[in-house]
Structure formats: structure tokens, C-alpha cells
């Protein structure tokens, strides 16, 4: 999460070809959220994986994208993605998302959040 590199974008770009359709579907799901919010998403597409820390999982095929709601629930902050191989979300992935959320909260509290707009806007 440091610098200009997006871990999620790198992960999706580097996926094996057998996951390309799921990656494209996940990107469409993110675009749907940017246009319509979370309303209308089923629990098969988006659900809570850590209630205490409010970490959520976006789902498309075997790909999972962990995220959390930003302040005032105005944005979803993605932490990282992975290929899920078991029924439960791995603890190390949940812990990584929790660490990213804490960094986000500290930066927000210190007014160090920088809004990056899409260059097409």
C-alpha cells in the first residue's frame, strides 16, 4: 500500500489465464459498486468475514478481494486479493486487511489521506 503501486491491481494483472474471467467479473463488480453502491449485492458477492474489525470480502469465482468501508461509509478501501482455496478466509489474509485498515484510520485521523481521481474524469 505504499507508493503508487496497487497490490490488488498487480495481483489481478498477474493472474493465470484460467482466472481471467473471474478477474474481469470482479472488476465489473467494483464498477457496479462505484455506480450504485452496495445495494443490490448478494451475500454471494459481498459479505462480512471479520465482524469485530468490519472486514468484508468481494467474491467472484475463486478470487476474493478483502476490503473495508472508509469513514462515513463513503468509499470502499480494498486491501488485497487472493485465490481462496478453503471454505474459511485464511487468518493471515484477514490480519493483513486489519493492518491496512489501521494504517488507513491513522492516516485519516492525521489528515494524510490523499484523494486520487481517475485520470479520465
Secondary structure, 3 states (H helix, E strand, C coil): CCCCCCHHHHHHHCCCHHHHHHHHHHHHHHHHHHHHCCCCCCCCCEEEEECCCCEEEEEECCEEEEEEECHHHCCEEEEEEEECCCCCCCHHHHHHHHHHHHHHHHHHHCCCCCCCCCCCC
